[in-house]
Amino acid sequence: MSQFWKPGTEKPRILDDEEGGVLFLSSSFSSSASGYGFANIEKQRQRLPVYKYRTAILYLVETHATTIIVGETGSGKTTQIPQYLKEAGWADGGRVIACTQPRRLAVQAVASRVAEEMSVKLGEEVGYTIRFEDITDADATRIKFLTDGVLLREMMDDPLLTKYSVIMVDEAHERSISTDILLGLLKKIQRRRPELRLIISSATIEARSMSDFFRSSKKHQGLESEDLGPSMEPAILSVEGRGFNVQIHYVEEPVQDYVQASVSTVLLINDQEPAGDILVFLTGQDDIDAVVKMLTEETQNSRKNSSGLIVLPLYSGLSRSEQDLIFSPTPRGKRKVVISTNIAETSLTLEGIVYVVDSGFSKQRFYNPISDIENLVVAPISKASARQRAGRAGRIRPGKCYRLYTEEYFMNEMSAEGIPEIQRSNLVDCVIQLKALGIDNILGFDWPASPSPEAMIRALEVLYSLGVLDNDAKLTSPVGFQVAEIPLEPMISKMILASSELGCSEEAITIAAVLSIQSIWFSGRGVQKQLDEAKLRFAAAEGDHVTFLNIYKGFLHSGKSSQWCHKNFINYHAMKKVMEIREQLRRITLRLGIVLKSSEGDMQVVRKAVTAGFFANACRLEPFSHNGMYKTIRGSQEVYIHPSSVLFRVNPKWVVYHSVVSTDRQYMRNVITIDPSWLTEAAPHFYQQQRQNPM
């Protein structure tokens, strides 16, 4: 193996830079190909930009409690740093190296890659854990990839994360809620466990604020001495990427329809540019499916030379085999076109991309605590995101980025940075996690970015009404602790607990499993009519949740057949996932002492259980409304039933919904009919103000 610095030997040459970080002069270390018999993988590893910083990284991790690594996506930091740490002995003596990612797809892809590089079986020495899927071995796993959210859940059993020697928080610039909570908690853990090393890795230049955040804990050290352990002063290391020059092209006039514009740009590149794969950034699955379909039709009609295109979608709900297609090399004489959400912006590195088409938009959550509605909105990206997207084109040779917006718009109107998710989200999940970890003074919690007080108050109010928090804002026993144990939104968890008393827990965990998945329907352009007909076969007058139970029953009767799914326009992979999640929930509920019982076809108790969880999302049809307008009981917001719901155009008088999406209107998704008297039964203190008004 190549050499690296070990404590007690001569240190590498160092320059302290004026900002308190550390810069390294590269010293020429001998590196011989390893004798493992897979020298080509070893050579590939040594060609990554991060390789020449290997010694520097290990030295900093040895001497500093927190190391902040700034490096472009594609520098190899995510796959290589955990391996360097293991080679340097950080996983000896049964300790574990953790690497967190904000996205599940990235966790799976990176873990597979590292296992392959180390020639080990995935799930043994290298493993991963995401929600509802644990591919690790408690005795064997030494490098563990996991989502930020899963690491937070691990803290419930082990608040100081004692089995980990180093925790690397990757893609910290994405600033997901879980990342921000995790950073705040890790800072607390460090005070109790000074030997724990943190590596915060980020693609953009948020290093300064991260450094200030971790530096501020110094005052709690008091007795710090250089000899007693690592320096609490965070070190910053910048890892140069291996980027080639990327030419940026803008449109002359603003684009009317970015979906159509994406298609024509891909065809133009294919006609006029030399070989090289294309990556297109769109907002979500619907847009992506539309573009995939349009390009596939173009390929089949194959005027000119578009027949060489291999068109592949990339979003978080993909099955394993579909992911593998994206990472596999492009066949000779073909050109791969990957149509992606912003997941490919930073989390995943796709080799072979030379051209990027950037729509300038992404789907973002925006929560309004006053109306209590969280919208998933298609919103313009920031300049930081635009630069990330363009950078994907310069990995293997000089590339080109086609931006479907004007240069003037980029220069003058785009915001510099995105807003951290914690400042634009519903905080119910976040509050319950902190409470479960014993952090009672939530307003005094040390956040990397402070959430809005209104959102915080609304979250406390909802949790109080769910019976999860008591009058002192502490977790109630047993309900609060049980809700915190179930890895689902608190409202879904509450539905499951209520179902246990109502005698329909079997049905509730099925509904919960379906609600945990984006959609169980097969989607695509041009199949709407057949899809609507298929839905009618399962549609229940009570609404979507009962419809899901009919589908689940049908799937079981068919022997879990993929043909049956295909015939009924149901996504087979989604149904398999529902089965897996349901099995996990069954185990969790049994552990919590919930007896699983079926309602034996009594749908009223099932609807009552849903109401017990989702009473805060109750709506009433406006009298004399011709267009199906509802008003939410709290906040009197105008909402409509989403066209995908089986209750679309049925417009029952009273409903509760699972979530709201906002396009041209606020649409309720996953809707069920209720009796208004159930609301005061389920949450008397939530609805007592309304009692005076006739319902």
C-alpha positions as CSV (number, residue, x, y, z in Angstrom):
1,M,0.0,0.0,0.0
2,S,1.1,3.6,-0.4
3,Q,2.4,5.3,2.6
4,F,0.4,7.7,4.8
5,W,1.3,9.7,7.8
6,K,1.1,7.9,11.2
7,P,1.4,9.6,14.5
8,G,4.9,9.5,15.9
9,T,6.6,9.6,12.5
10,E,7.8,12.7,10.8
11,K,4.9,15.0,9.9
12,P,4.2,16.1,6.4
13,R,5.2,19.7,5.6
14,I,2.4,22.1,6.6
15,L,1.6,25.7,6.1
16,D,-0.9,27.4,8.4
17,D,-3.1,29.6,6.3
18,E,-4.3,32.9,7.6
19,E,-7.8,31.7,8.0
20,G,-7.0,29.2,10.7
21,G,-7.4,26.2,8.4
22,V,-4.4,24.2,7.2
23,L,-3.0,24.0,3.7
24,F,-0.7,21.2,2.6
25,L,2.2,21.2,0.3
26,S,2.0,18.1,-1.8
27,S,4.9,15.8,-1.0
28,S,5.7,13.1,-3.4
29,F,4.9,9.8,-1.7
30,S,5.9,6.6,-3.4
31,S,2.9,4.6,-4.4
32,S,3.1,1.1,-5.7
33,A,0.1,-0.8,-7.0
34,S,-1.2,-3.0,-4.2
35,G,-0.7,-6.7,-4.3
36,Y,-4.3,-7.6,-4.1
37,G,-4.5,-8.8,-7.7
38,F,-7.0,-6.0,-8.6
39,A,-4.4,-3.4,-9.5
40,N,-6.7,-1.7,-12.0
41,I,-9.2,-0.7,-9.3
42,E,-6.2,0.4,-7.1
43,K,-4.9,2.5,-10.1
44,Q,-8.4,4.0,-10.6
45,R,-8.5,5.0,-7.0
46,Q,-5.1,6.6,-7.2
47,R,-6.2,8.7,-10.2
48,L,-9.0,10.4,-8.2
49,P,-8.2,14.0,-7.2
50,V,-8.7,13.2,-3.5
51,Y,-5.9,10.7,-3.6
52,K,-3.1,13.2,-3.4
53,Y,-4.7,14.6,-0.2
54,R,-4.8,11.3,1.5
55,T,-2.0,12.0,3.9
56,A,-3.3,15.5,4.6
57,I,-6.8,14.2,5.4
58,L,-5.5,11.5,7.7
59,Y,-3.2,14.0,9.5
60,L,-6.1,16.5,10.0
61,V,-8.5,13.8,11.3
62,E,-5.8,12.6,13.7
63,T,-5.1,16.1,15.1
64,H,-8.5,17.9,14.9
65,A,-11.9,17.0,16.3
66,T,-13.6,18.4,13.2
67,T,-12.3,18.5,9.7
68,I,-14.2,20.3,7.0
69,I,-13.4,19.1,3.5
70,V,-14.5,21.3,0.6
71,G,-14.4,19.4,-2.7
72,E,-16.2,19.4,-5.9
73,T,-18.5,16.4,-6.6
74,G,-16.5,13.8,-8.4
75,S,-13.3,14.3,-6.5
76,G,-13.8,10.9,-5.0
77,K,-14.2,12.1,-1.4
78,T,-17.3,10.1,-0.6
79,T,-15.9,6.7,-1.7
80,Q,-12.3,7.2,-0.8
81,I,-12.1,8.9,2.6
82,P,-13.9,6.1,4.5
83,Q,-11.5,3.6,2.9
84,Y,-8.4,5.8,3.9
85,L,-9.8,5.9,7.5
86,K,-10.1,2.2,7.6
87,E,-6.6,1.7,6.2
88,A,-5.3,4.0,8.8
89,G,-6.8,1.9,11.6
90,W,-9.9,3.9,12.6
91,A,-12.1,0.8,12.3
92,D,-9.8,-1.4,14.5
93,G,-11.0,-2.9,17.7
94,G,-14.6,-3.2,16.5
95,R,-15.1,0.5,15.9
96,V,-17.2,1.7,12.9
97,I,-16.7,4.5,10.4
98,A,-20.0,6.1,9.4
99,C,-20.7,8.2,6.3
100,T,-24.0,9.9,6.0
101,Q,-25.8,11.1,2.9
102,P,-29.0,13.1,2.6
103,R,-30.4,10.8,-0.1
104,R,-31.2,7.1,0.0
105,L,-30.3,6.4,-3.6
106,A,-26.8,7.9,-3.0
107,V,-26.3,5.7,0.1
108,Q,-27.0,2.5,-1.9
109,A,-24.9,3.6,-4.9
110,V,-21.9,4.6,-2.9
111,A,-22.0,1.6,-0.6
112,S,-22.1,-0.8,-3.6
113,R,-19.1,1.1,-5.2
114,V,-17.0,1.0,-2.1
115,A,-17.7,-2.7,-1.5
116,E,-16.7,-3.4,-5.1
117,E,-13.4,-1.4,-4.7
118,M,-12.6,-3.3,-1.5
119,S,-13.6,-6.6,-3.1
120,V,-15.9,-7.5,-0.2
121,K,-19.6,-8.6,-0.2
122,L,-22.0,-5.7,0.3
123,G,-23.5,-6.1,3.8
124,E,-20.4,-7.5,5.4
125,E,-17.4,-5.3,5.9
126,V,-19.1,-2.5,4.0
127,G,-22.8,-2.0,4.5
128,Y,-25.6,0.5,4.4
129,T,-28.8,1.3,6.2
130,I,-31.7,3.4,4.9
131,R,-35.3,3.6,6.3
132,F,-36.8,0.1,6.1
133,E,-33.7,-1.5,4.7
134,D,-30.6,-2.6,6.8
135,I,-27.8,-4.3,4.8
136,T,-25.2,-4.5,7.6
137,D,-23.8,-7.1,9.9
138,A,-23.4,-5.9,13.5
139,D,-20.2,-8.0,13.9
140,A,-18.6,-7.5,10.6
141,T,-19.5,-4.1,9.2
142,R,-16.7,-1.6,9.6
143,I,-17.7,1.1,7.0
144,K,-21.3,2.0,7.1
145,F,-23.2,4.3,4.8
146,L,-26.5,5.6,6.0
147,T,-28.9,8.5,5.6
148,D,-28.8,11.4,8.1
149,G,-32.2,10.4,9.3
150,V,-31.2,6.8,10.1
151,L,-28.2,8.0,12.2
152,L,-30.6,10.3,14.1
153,R,-32.8,7.2,14.9
154,E,-29.7,5.3,16.1
155,M,-29.2,8.0,18.7
156,M,-32.4,7.0,20.4
157,D,-30.7,3.7,21.5
158,D,-27.2,5.1,21.8
159,P,-27.3,8.9,22.4
160,L,-23.5,9.2,22.2
161,L,-23.1,7.0,19.1
162,T,-20.4,5.1,21.0
163,K,-19.6,2.5,18.3
164,Y,-18.5,5.1,15.8
165,S,-14.9,6.4,15.7
166,V,-15.4,8.8,12.8
167,I,-18.6,10.2,11.4
168,M,-18.4,11.8,8.0
169,V,-21.4,14.0,7.1
170,D,-21.3,14.1,3.4
171,E,-23.1,16.6,1.1
172,A,-23.6,18.9,4.1
173,H,-24.3,21.9,1.7
174,E,-27.6,20.3,0.8
175,R,-28.8,21.4,4.2
176,S,-31.6,18.9,4.6
177,I,-33.5,19.1,7.9
178,S,-31.9,15.9,9.0
179,T,-28.4,17.2,8.2
180,D,-29.0,20.4,10.2
181,I,-30.3,18.4,13.3
182,L,-27.5,16.0,13.0
183,L,-24.8,18.7,12.9
184,G,-26.4,20.3,16.0
185,L,-26.4,17.0,17.9
186,L,-22.9,15.9,16.8
187,K,-21.6,19.2,18.2
188,K,-23.2,18.3,21.5
189,I,-21.8,14.7,21.4
190,Q,-18.3,16.0,20.8
191,R,-18.3,17.7,24.2
192,R,-19.0,14.4,25.9
193,R,-16.8,12.4,23.5
194,P,-13.8,14.4,22.6
195,E,-12.2,11.4,20.9
196,L,-15.0,11.3,18.2
197,R,-13.8,12.7,14.9
198,L,-16.1,14.5,12.6
199,I,-15.6,15.1,8.9
200,I,-18.0,17.5,7.3
201,S,-17.8,17.3,3.5
202,S,-19.5,19.8,1.3
203,A,-19.3,20.8,-2.3
204,T,-19.8,24.5,-2.1
205,I,-18.1,27.2,-0.1
206,E,-20.1,26.9,3.1
207,A,-17.0,25.9,4.8
208,R,-16.5,29.2,6.6
209,S,-19.9,29.1,8.3
210,M,-19.6,25.4,9.1
211,S,-16.2,26.2,10.8
212,D,-17.7,29.0,12.8
213,F,-20.6,26.8,13.9
214,F,-18.2,24.1,15.2
215,R,-15.7,26.6,16.6
216,S,-18.3,28.1,18.9
217,S,-18.3,25.1,21.1
218,K,-14.7,25.9,22.2
219,K,-16.0,27.9,25.2
220,H,-17.4,24.8,26.7
221,Q,-14.1,23.0,26.6
222,G,-12.6,25.0,29.5
223,L,-9.6,22.8,30.2
224,E,-8.6,22.2,26.7
225,S,-5.0,21.4,26.2
226,E,-3.3,20.4,23.0
227,D,-1.7,17.3,24.7
228,L,-5.0,15.9,25.9
229,G,-6.6,15.2,22.6
230,P,-7.3,16.7,19.2
231,S,-7.6,20.4,18.7
232,M,-11.2,21.6,18.9
233,E,-10.4,24.2,16.3
234,P,-12.0,22.9,13.0
235,A,-9.5,22.4,10.1
236,I,-10.5,23.2,6.6
237,L,-9.1,21.4,3.6
238,S,-9.9,22.2,0.0
239,V,-9.7,19.3,-2.4
240,E,-9.3,20.4,-5.9
241,G,-11.6,18.6,-8.3
242,R,-10.5,17.3,-11.6
243,G,-12.9,19.5,-13.5
244,F,-12.4,20.3,-17.2
245,N,-13.6,23.5,-18.7
246,V,-17.3,23.7,-19.3
247,Q,-18.8,26.1,-21.9
248,I,-22.0,27.6,-20.8
249,H,-24.8,28.3,-23.4
250,Y,-27.9,30.4,-22.5
251,V,-31.1,30.8,-24.4
252,E,-31.7,34.1,-26.1
253,E,-35.4,34.4,-25.0
254,P,-37.1,33.0,-21.9
255,V,-38.4,29.5,-22.5
256,Q,-42.2,28.9,-22.5
257,D,-42.2,25.2,-21.7
258,Y,-39.0,23.7,-20.2
259,V,-40.1,20.1,-20.8
260,Q,-40.5,20.7,-24.5
261,A,-37.3,22.8,-24.6
262,S,-35.4,20.0,-22.9
263,V,-36.4,17.5,-25.6
264,S,-35.4,19.8,-28.5
265,T,-32.1,20.6,-26.8
266,V,-31.2,16.9,-26.4
267,L,-32.1,16.3,-30.1
268,L,-30.0,19.3,-31.1
269,I,-27.0,18.1,-29.1
270,N,-27.4,14.6,-30.6
271,D,-27.5,16.1,-34.1
272,Q,-24.6,18.5,-33.9
273,E,-22.2,17.5,-31.1
274,P,-19.6,14.7,-31.0
275,A,-20.1,11.6,-28.8
276,G,-20.7,11.9,-25.1
277,D,-23.6,11.3,-22.7
278,I,-26.2,13.9,-21.8
279,L,-27.6,14.7,-18.4
280,V,-30.9,16.6,-18.2
281,F,-32.1,18.3,-15.0
282,L,-35.9,18.4,-14.5
283,T,-38.1,18.8,-11.4
284,G,-39.8,15.5,-10.7
285,Q,-41.1,12.2,-11.8
286,D,-43.9,13.5,-14.0
287,D,-41.7,15.8,-16.0
288,I,-39.1,13.1,-16.3
289,D,-41.5,10.4,-17.5
290,A,-42.9,12.9,-20.1
291,V,-39.4,13.7,-21.5
292,V,-38.4,10.0,-21.5
293,K,-41.6,9.2,-23.4
294,M,-41.1,12.0,-26.0
295,L,-37.5,11.1,-26.6
296,T,-38.2,7.4,-26.8
297,E,-40.9,8.1,-29.4
298,E,-38.4,10.3,-31.3
299,T,-35.9,7.4,-31.2
300,Q,-38.5,4.9,-32.6
301,N,-39.5,7.2,-35.4
302,S,-35.8,7.6,-35.8
303,R,-35.6,10.3,-38.4
304,K,-31.8,11.1,-38.8
305,N,-29.7,9.5,-36.1
306,S,-31.6,9.7,-32.8
307,S,-31.8,5.9,-32.8
308,G,-28.5,5.9,-31.0
309,L,-30.1,7.4,-27.9
310,I,-30.5,5.3,-24.7
311,V,-33.0,7.3,-22.6
312,L,-33.0,6.6,-18.9
313,P,-34.9,8.2,-16.0
314,L,-33.2,9.0,-12.6
315,Y,-35.2,9.8,-9.5
316,S,-35.4,8.5,-5.9
317,G,-38.2,5.9,-6.5
318,L,-36.2,3.8,-9.0
319,S,-35.7,0.0,-8.5
320,R,-32.2,-1.4,-8.1
321,S,-32.0,-2.8,-11.7
322,E,-33.0,0.6,-13.1
323,Q,-30.3,2.3,-11.1
324,D,-27.7,-0.1,-12.4
325,L,-28.5,0.8,-16.0
326,I,-27.6,4.4,-15.2
327,F,-24.2,3.6,-13.8
328,S,-23.3,1.0,-16.5
329,P,-21.0,2.1,-19.3
330,T,-22.6,3.4,-22.5
331,P,-22.3,0.8,-25.4
332,R,-20.2,1.8,-28.4
333,G,-21.9,4.0,-31.0
334,K,-24.7,4.9,-28.5
335,R,-25.4,7.9,-26.5
336,K,-26.9,7.8,-23.0
337,V,-29.4,10.5,-22.0
338,V,-30.1,10.5,-18.3
339,I,-33.2,12.6,-17.3
340,S,-32.8,13.4,-13.6
341,T,-34.1,15.3,-10.6
342,N,-31.6,17.4,-8.7
343,I,-30.4,14.1,-7.2
344,A,-27.6,14.0,-9.8
345,E,-26.6,17.6,-8.8
346,T,-24.3,16.5,-6.0
347,S,-25.1,13.1,-4.5
348,L,-24.2,10.9,-7.5
349,T,-21.4,11.0,-9.9
350,L,-22.3,9.8,-13.4
351,E,-19.2,8.9,-15.6
352,G,-19.4,9.7,-19.3
353,I,-21.5,12.9,-19.0
354,V,-20.2,15.6,-21.4
355,Y,-23.4,17.7,-22.0
356,V,-25.8,19.1,-19.3
357,V,-29.2,20.5,-20.0
358,D,-30.4,22.6,-17.1
359,S,-34.1,23.5,-16.9
360,G,-33.3,26.0,-14.1
361,F,-36.0,24.5,-11.8
362,S,-36.3,22.0,-9.0
363,K,-39.0,20.8,-6.7
364,Q,-38.7,22.4,-3.2
365,R,-40.8,22.2,-0.1
366,F,-42.3,25.4,1.2
367,Y,-44.3,25.3,4.4
368,N,-46.6,28.1,5.5
369,P,-47.1,27.8,9.3
370,I,-50.0,30.2,9.3
371,S,-52.1,28.3,6.8
372,D,-50.4,25.0,8.0
373,I,-50.0,23.9,4.4
374,E,-46.7,22.5,3.1
375,N,-46.4,22.8,-0.7
376,L,-44.1,21.0,-3.0
377,V,-43.4,23.8,-5.4
378,V,-41.5,23.9,-8.7
379,A,-39.2,26.8,-7.9
380,P,-36.1,28.4,-9.6
381,I,-32.8,27.0,-8.4
382,S,-30.0,29.1,-6.9
383,K,-26.7,30.1,-8.6
384,A,-24.9,27.6,-6.4
385,S,-27.1,24.8,-7.8
386,A,-26.7,26.0,-11.4
387,R,-22.9,25.9,-10.9
388,Q,-23.1,22.3,-9.5
389,R,-25.2,21.2,-12.5
390,A,-22.8,22.8,-15.0
391,G,-19.9,21.1,-13.3
392,R,-21.3,17.7,-14.0
393,A,-20.3,18.2,-17.7
394,G,-16.6,18.6,-17.1
395,R,-15.7,15.3,-15.5
396,I,-14.0,13.3,-18.3
397,R,-13.2,16.0,-20.8
398,P,-14.3,19.6,-21.6
399,G,-18.0,19.8,-21.7
400,K,-21.0,22.0,-22.5
401,C,-23.9,23.2,-20.3
402,Y,-27.1,24.4,-22.0
403,R,-29.1,26.5,-19.6
404,L,-32.8,26.9,-20.5
405,Y,-32.8,30.5,-19.1
406,T,-31.2,33.8,-20.2
407,E,-27.8,35.0,-19.0
408,E,-29.4,38.2,-17.7
409,Y,-31.7,36.1,-15.5
410,F,-28.8,34.1,-14.1
411,M,-26.8,37.3,-13.4
412,N,-29.5,39.5,-12.0
413,E,-32.4,37.5,-10.7
414,M,-31.2,34.1,-9.4
415,S,-30.5,33.9,-5.7
416,A,-26.9,33.1,-4.7
417,E,-27.7,30.2,-2.3
418,G,-30.7,28.0,-1.6
419,I,-32.7,28.4,1.6
420,P,-31.9,25.6,4.2
421,E,-34.8,23.1,4.3
422,I,-35.3,23.7,8.0
423,Q,-36.4,27.3,7.3
424,R,-39.1,26.2,4.8
425,S,-40.5,23.0,6.2
426,N,-43.1,21.6,8.6
427,L,-41.2,20.9,11.8
428,V,-43.4,18.2,13.3
429,D,-41.0,15.3,12.6
430,C,-38.0,17.3,13.6
431,V,-39.5,18.4,17.0
432,I,-40.5,14.8,17.9
433,Q,-37.0,13.5,17.0
434,L,-35.3,16.0,19.3
435,K,-37.8,15.4,22.1
436,A,-37.2,11.6,21.8
437,L,-33.4,12.3,22.1
438,G,-34.1,14.1,25.4
439,I,-33.6,17.6,24.1
440,D,-36.4,19.5,25.8
441,N,-35.3,23.1,25.2
442,I,-35.8,23.0,21.5
443,L,-35.8,26.8,21.1
444,G,-32.4,26.8,22.8
445,F,-31.0,24.1,20.6
446,D,-27.9,25.1,18.7
447,W,-29.0,25.1,15.0
448,P,-26.8,25.7,12.0
449,A,-29.7,27.8,10.7
450,S,-32.6,28.8,13.0
451,P,-36.1,27.6,12.1
452,S,-39.0,30.1,12.2
453,P,-40.6,30.5,15.6
454,E,-44.1,30.2,13.9
455,A,-43.3,26.9,12.4
456,M,-41.9,25.7,15.8
457,I,-45.1,26.8,17.6
458,R,-47.3,25.1,15.0
459,A,-45.4,21.8,15.3
460,L,-45.6,21.9,19.2
461,E,-49.4,22.6,18.8
462,V,-50.0,19.6,16.5
463,L,-47.9,17.2,18.6
464,Y,-49.8,18.3,21.7
465,S,-53.1,17.7,20.0
466,L,-51.9,14.3,18.8
467,G,-51.3,13.5,22.5
468,V,-47.6,13.1,21.8
469,L,-46.5,16.0,24.1
470,D,-47.9,16.9,27.5
471,N,-48.6,20.3,29.1
472,D,-44.9,20.7,29.8
473,A,-44.1,19.9,26.1
474,K,-42.5,16.6,27.2
475,L,-43.1,13.3,25.4
476,T,-46.2,11.5,26.9
477,S,-46.0,7.9,28.0
478,P,-46.6,5.6,26.3
479,V,-48.1,7.4,23.2
480,G,-45.3,9.9,22.7
481,F,-42.6,7.4,23.1
482,Q,-44.3,4.9,20.8
483,V,-44.9,7.5,18.1
484,A,-41.2,8.5,18.3
485,E,-40.3,4.8,17.9
486,I,-42.2,4.3,14.6
487,P,-40.0,5.6,11.7
488,L,-43.0,7.4,10.0
489,E,-44.6,10.8,10.1
490,P,-46.1,11.3,13.5
491,M,-49.6,11.5,12.1
492,I,-49.3,8.1,10.4
493,S,-47.8,6.7,13.6
494,K,-50.7,8.0,15.6
495,M,-53.1,6.4,13.1
496,I,-51.4,3.1,13.7
497,L,-51.7,3.5,17.6
498,A,-55.3,4.5,17.3
499,S,-56.1,1.5,15.1
500,S,-54.9,-0.8,17.8
501,E,-57.7,0.4,20.1
502,L,-60.2,0.4,17.2
503,G,-59.3,-3.2,16.2
504,C,-58.0,-2.5,12.7
505,S,-54.3,-2.5,13.1
506,E,-53.7,-4.9,10.2
507,E,-55.4,-2.4,7.8
508,A,-53.6,0.5,9.4
509,I,-50.1,-0.8,8.8
510,T,-51.1,-1.6,5.1
511,I,-52.3,2.0,4.6
512,A,-49.1,3.3,6.4
513,A,-46.9,1.3,4.1
514,V,-48.7,2.6,0.9
515,L,-48.5,6.2,2.2
516,S,-44.7,5.8,2.7
517,I,-44.3,5.4,-1.0
518,Q,-44.5,8.0,-3.7
519,S,-47.2,6.2,-5.7
520,I,-48.3,2.7,-6.4
521,W,-49.8,3.5,-9.7
522,F,-47.9,3.1,-13.0
523,S,-47.5,6.6,-14.5
524,G,-46.8,7.6,-18.0
525,R,-48.0,9.9,-20.8
526,G,-50.9,8.6,-22.9
527,V,-52.1,5.9,-20.4
528,Q,-54.4,8.2,-18.4
529,K,-57.6,6.7,-19.8
530,Q,-56.6,3.1,-19.0
531,L,-55.2,4.2,-15.6
532,D,-58.5,5.8,-14.7
533,E,-60.4,2.6,-15.7
534,A,-58.0,0.5,-13.7
535,K,-58.6,2.7,-10.6
536,L,-62.3,2.2,-10.9
537,R,-61.8,-1.6,-10.5
538,F,-60.5,-0.9,-7.0
539,A,-62.1,2.4,-6.1
540,A,-63.9,2.5,-2.7
541,A,-66.6,5.0,-2.0
542,E,-64.9,5.8,1.3
543,G,-61.8,7.1,-0.5
544,D,-58.2,6.5,-1.3
545,H,-57.0,4.7,1.9
546,V,-59.7,2.0,1.5
547,T,-58.9,1.8,-2.2
548,F,-55.3,1.0,-1.2
549,L,-56.6,-1.9,1.0
550,N,-58.5,-3.3,-2.1
551,I,-55.3,-3.1,-4.2
552,Y,-53.3,-4.8,-1.5
553,K,-55.8,-7.6,-1.2
554,G,-55.9,-8.0,-5.0
555,F,-52.1,-8.2,-5.1
556,L,-52.1,-10.9,-2.5
557,H,-54.8,-12.9,-4.2
558,S,-52.9,-12.7,-7.5
559,G,-49.9,-14.4,-5.7
560,K,-48.0,-11.1,-5.9
561,S,-47.9,-11.4,-9.6
562,S,-46.2,-8.8,-11.8
563,Q,-48.5,-9.6,-14.7
564,W,-51.5,-8.7,-12.5
565,C,-49.8,-5.4,-11.7
566,H,-49.1,-4.7,-15.3
567,K,-52.7,-5.5,-16.3
568,N,-54.0,-3.1,-13.6
569,F,-51.6,-0.3,-14.2
570,I,-50.0,-0.8,-10.8
571,N,-46.3,-0.4,-10.2
572,Y,-45.0,-3.8,-9.3
573,H,-41.7,-2.5,-7.7
574,A,-43.7,-0.1,-5.6
575,M,-46.0,-3.0,-4.4
576,K,-43.0,-5.1,-3.5
577,K,-41.6,-2.2,-1.5
578,V,-45.1,-1.8,0.2
579,M,-44.8,-5.5,1.3
580,E,-41.3,-5.0,2.7
581,I,-42.3,-1.8,4.6
582,R,-45.4,-3.5,5.9
583,E,-43.4,-6.4,7.2
584,Q,-41.0,-4.0,9.0
585,L,-44.0,-2.1,10.5
586,R,-45.5,-5.4,11.7
587,R,-42.3,-6.2,13.6
588,I,-42.1,-2.7,15.1
589,T,-45.8,-2.7,16.2
590,L,-45.3,-6.2,17.8
591,R,-42.2,-4.9,19.6
592,L,-44.3,-2.0,20.9
593,G,-46.9,-4.4,22.2
594,I,-49.6,-3.6,19.7
595,V,-51.8,-6.6,19.0
596,L,-52.4,-6.9,15.2
597,K,-56.1,-7.3,14.5
598,S,-58.2,-7.0,11.3
599,S,-61.4,-5.1,11.2
600,E,-62.9,-7.9,9.1
601,G,-64.2,-5.5,6.5
602,D,-65.6,-2.9,8.8
603,M,-64.4,0.3,7.1
604,Q,-65.9,2.7,9.5
605,V,-63.3,1.8,12.2
606,V,-60.5,2.2,9.6
607,R,-61.7,5.7,8.7
608,K,-61.9,6.5,12.4
609,A,-58.3,5.4,12.8
610,V,-57.2,7.6,9.8
611,T,-59.1,10.5,11.4
612,A,-57.4,10.0,14.7
613,G,-54.0,10.6,13.0
614,F,-55.0,13.2,10.4
615,F,-57.7,15.3,12.2
616,A,-55.6,18.4,11.7
617,N,-56.1,17.9,7.9
618,A,-59.9,18.0,8.0
619,C,-61.8,19.9,5.3
620,R,-65.4,20.7,4.5
621,L,-67.0,21.1,1.1
622,E,-68.1,24.7,0.6
623,P,-71.9,25.0,0.4
624,F,-73.0,25.9,-3.2
625,S,-69.5,25.3,-4.5
626,H,-69.8,24.3,-8.2
627,N,-66.1,23.5,-8.7
628,G,-65.5,21.2,-5.7
629,M,-63.9,23.8,-3.5
630,Y,-63.2,22.7,0.1
631,K,-62.1,24.9,3.1
632,T,-59.7,23.5,5.7
633,I,-61.3,23.6,9.2
634,R,-58.2,25.3,10.5
635,G,-57.1,28.4,8.7
636,S,-60.0,28.2,6.1
637,Q,-57.6,27.5,3.2
638,E,-59.1,26.8,-0.2
639,V,-58.3,23.3,-1.3
640,Y,-59.5,20.8,-4.0
641,I,-59.4,17.0,-4.3
642,H,-56.4,16.0,-6.6
643,P,-57.4,14.4,-9.9
644,S,-55.5,11.2,-9.0
645,S,-57.9,10.6,-6.0
646,V,-60.8,8.2,-6.4
647,L,-62.9,10.9,-4.8
648,F,-62.1,13.4,-7.5
649,R,-65.5,14.9,-8.7
650,V,-67.3,12.8,-6.0
651,N,-66.9,15.7,-3.6
652,P,-68.2,14.2,-0.3
653,K,-69.1,16.8,2.4
654,W,-66.3,16.1,4.9
655,V,-62.8,14.7,4.3
656,V,-59.4,14.4,5.7
657,Y,-56.3,14.4,3.5
658,H,-52.7,13.1,3.9
659,S,-50.9,15.9,2.1
660,V,-51.4,18.9,-0.1
661,V,-49.6,19.6,-3.4
662,S,-49.7,23.0,-5.0
663,T,-49.8,23.5,-8.8
664,D,-52.3,25.9,-10.2
665,R,-54.4,25.1,-7.1
666,Q,-53.9,23.5,-3.6
667,Y,-54.7,19.9,-4.2
668,M,-55.4,17.3,-1.4
669,R,-53.8,13.9,-2.0
670,N,-54.9,10.6,-0.5
671,V,-58.4,11.7,0.7
672,I,-60.9,9.8,2.8
673,T,-64.5,10.6,3.8
674,I,-65.3,11.2,7.5
675,D,-68.1,12.0,9.9
676,P,-67.5,15.4,11.5
677,S,-68.4,14.1,14.9
678,W,-65.2,12.0,14.8
679,L,-63.0,15.1,14.9
680,T,-64.1,16.3,18.3
681,E,-63.9,12.6,19.5
682,A,-60.3,12.3,18.2
683,A,-59.0,15.7,19.3
684,P,-61.4,17.6,21.6
685,H,-58.9,20.2,22.6
686,F,-58.0,20.8,19.0
687,Y,-61.5,21.4,17.8
688,Q,-63.3,22.8,20.8
689,Q,-63.0,26.4,19.6
690,Q,-65.1,25.4,16.6
691,R,-67.7,23.6,18.7
692,Q,-69.7,26.8,19.1
693,N,-70.2,27.0,15.3
694,P,-72.8,24.7,13.9
695,M,-70.9,22.1,11.9
